[in-house]
């Protein structure tokens, strides 16, 4: 009896020890996963701070193959011709700059009088000119425009005969700045990324402080707001748009600490001949802000899978086209830190094939119909194979690891990631919108923050007008000078429509 009790006791102790070992193993595995997550984050931060950020994939086992891959495909090489095996690298074509929009001064450099006489005694004639173009720069010139308004009166002293010429309309009537100076301040800050404390050093001759310039920038919002509204209508009325966001620090927001970050949203859209880039500032309730901004939109929106857009996607009239660059980036981050080739490398290879097809369509200048057909023939089979590969290997990954999250991101958002296959006008990613956010991010590194909410709204409006003007090949300074001169004379919607970047005719 005592022997059976002893055996039972030993069995219980063994079971308890086994359970404790299993529990310790689970804790060890959890600690290992936590360690790997922290190591991944640290490596990401070190790479972001000190390393290369290129997302281009090169096979580490044979990095030289892809370098000549395109050349070998384009140049047929006879097997018996050894000379043909020496593939000559393609020379980059010299970029021809269009200088027609610049004022031109022609300087003729004559031949000396001695060289104009031929050895036979005849006078030589000019048969042509050797031409060389030089870019010249003239520093900005500040001047005072003195307006002298005539005052007339009857020499006989008739009553009520005194008459003063009316003052010309100005976009900011109570300021002493011309439209050219205002345009220069706005474009210098927004486009050339010059903080106002830098600009202050250049305009001290006319006594303009940074506080005054900031006030002018904000005051210009009201007369230019109709242009912003008309451009927003172009986005809402078209069936394809895109959206992305970046942070902005605004110091004076009611009920919020100064260090709390707000967001600036970049929204692209409109037909190809009336394409628009707009920016919108918001500090709270981001889901409601995005949903309200695109309230009447119906169609497809390029985006990433950010929770800010969840409320927008509840609308049955809106379909997401998720960014494949975001999905690829998650695998690429794991791949860069891997000690040997694995699943992340395979995922990036799928995307490499897809982006090679996109590059082919772009370089060939395909229209949307041709690009759609190309994607059906080549991209769709790759995406189908990629989906099967994801489903096969996802169970083998640790769910909360960076690799497991990369797999989960693709699987959970697969329908949106394949949206680009349905329409040739859609892009495979949202990189075009990210490119439009980048100028704001670079400028933000210089001016760092907005002081007030009105300043943040002004920042977004001016960026919208400038970036849209650039999309249509306009010089931002010339465009701003023109619309600031014309805005006081606008009385109807048609008047403002004439000032939109695709309608305006700038004076040369």
Buried (B, 14 or more C-beta within 10 A) or exposed (E): EEEEEEEEEEEEEEEEEEEEEEEEEEEEEEEEBEEBBEEBEEBBEEBEEEEEEEBEBEBEEEEEEBEEEEEEEEEEEEEEEEEEEEEEEEEEEEEEEEEEEEEEEEEEEEEEEEEEEEEEEEEEEEEEEEEEEEEEEEEEEEEEEEEEEEEEEEEEEEEEEEEEEEEEEBBBEEBEBBBBBBBBBBBBBBBBBBBBEBBBEBBEEEEBEBEBBBBBBBBBBEBBEBBBEBBBEBBBBBBBBBBBBBEBBBBEBEEBEEEEEBBBBBBBBBEEEBBBBBBBBBBEEBBEBBBEBBEEBBBBBBBBBBEBBEBBBEEEEBBBBBBBBBBBBBBBBBBBBEEEEEBBBBBBBBBBBBBBBBEBBEEEEBEEEEBBEBBEEBBEEBBEEBBEBBEEBBEEBBEEBBBBBBBBBBEEBBEBBBBBBEBBBBBBBBBBBBEBBEBBEEBBEEBEBBBBBBBBBBBBBBBBBBBBBBBBEBBBBBBBBBBBBBBBEBEEEEEBBEBBBBEBEEEE
